[in-house]
Amino acid sequence: MLVLGRHDQDGRLRAVGRTVPLRPEVARQVAEHLAAVRSGHPWTGVTFAAAWGSREGSAQ
């Protein structure tokens, strides 16, 4: 599964969507286009609600 994000007007990275779980072959294809984060990820320590669209969790 991918969690998708974009920067808001204040420059904070916000979760805006997610995919369904990816099949292994699709996950490998996506992985070819990803790069390792250079320093600290902005979502480190953030928890996401189990139900997308829930107001629970600190990624809102």
C-alpha positions in Angstrom: 0.0 0.0 0.0 1.2 3.5 -0.7 0.3 6.6 1.4 0.2 9.6 -0.9 1.0 13.1 0.3 1.4 16.7 -0.8 2.7 19.8 0.8 0.0 22.3 2.1 0.2 26.1 1.9 2.5 26.1 5.0 4.9 23.5 3.6 3.7 20.7 5.8 3.4 17.3 4.2 -0.2 16.1 4.4 -1.7 12.7 3.7 -4.1 13.0 0.8 -4.8 9.4 -0.3 -3.8 5.8 -0.3 -3.8 2.8 -2.6 -5.1 -0.7 -2.1 -2.5 -3.2 -1.1 -0.2 -3.7 -4.1 0.5 -7.1 -5.7 4.2 -8.1 -5.3 5.0 -7.5 -9.0 3.4 -4.0 -8.9 5.2 -3.2 -5.7 8.5 -4.0 -7.4 7.7 -1.8 -10.3 6.8 1.1 -8.1 9.9 0.6 -5.9 12.1 1.2 -9.0 10.9 4.8 -9.0 11.4 5.5 -5.3 14.4 7.0 -3.6 15.6 6.7 0.0 14.9 9.8 2.1 18.0 11.9 2.7 17.3 12.9 6.3 14.4 12.5 8.6 11.0 11.8 7.1 8.3 14.3 8.0 5.8 11.5 8.9 8.2 9.8 11.4 6.2 8.9 14.5 2.9 9.8 12.8 0.1 7.2 13.2 -2.7 6.8 10.7 -6.3 5.9 11.5 -7.4 2.4 10.4 -10.3 3.8 8.5 -9.4 6.4 5.9 -11.4 9.5 6.4 -11.6 9.0 10.1 -10.7 12.1 12.1 -8.6 10.0 14.5 -4.9 9.8 14.2 -2.3 12.5 14.0 -1.9 12.6 10.2 -5.1 14.6 9.8 
